[in-house]
């Protein structure tokens, strides 16, 4: 069987509120349980992907549209030895809220209740949006394509975001711990320190944190650090500087976690961000 090379491309489009795009092919690489600050909207171009989302395992074939909400924990990888190729865009919550406000004529936080949908016409629109995002001198076309595509997606497949549960003792404690990690991600925070801040016993905090956020505190902290690292790399800050600033021991430590969660190395990601509005950076995963 011919070996399939794993490739990843990242790019950002400044005229679209610095919206991040991705196109990748993976065979052996698998993404562990993680979440994103943004929405995730994409199409499976080739092969199929197996994803675990909301406690259910899905096998999503080529031609499908994949969807996930901000902070929604999921894991994914190729469904078989052939691998899979897909395209993603990661819009901020504020962008989708803006589109929803125009559609509904009122403020509403969108929510995707489906992990994947089959919609040939919408998949074609998403593919066209991706293609247009790499073309220079086409700001009007890109913005028009984005707005029309998101409008169709939200009109057909979104629901109003479910109400949050009533805040209790453990919920408040987890929120305090979460907020502390987000403010002190560059520090070497201990479980005992976090438990004291949340005013819970360490084991109780650990269980409550995992139950509420889907990840234990140390994995959530790593995810925060990677998110901050992506932001810094996009600004052109050197990788070694980013590694220390985001709490990693060194550059190799950052690279290991970055590739595991993002699917490419920090260097490859930085190159992709550097080529905004130019040809998207095509990188073989080393």
TAWOPE-V479403 format. One record per helix or strand of 3 or more residues. SS is the DSSP state (helix for helix, strand for strand). FROM is the first residue (numbers start at 1). TO is the last residue. If there is no record, write none. Layout:
ss	from	to
SS	FROM	TO
SS	FROM	TO
//
This chain:
ss	from	to
strand	7	13
helix	14	16
strand	19	26
strand	31	34
strand	40	53
strand	56	61
strand	64	68
strand	74	78
strand	84	90
helix	93	104
strand	110	112
strand	116	118
helix	120	133
helix	139	157
strand	158	160
helix	169	183
helix	191	198
helix	202	213
helix	217	234
helix	239	245
helix	251	262
helix	266	274
//
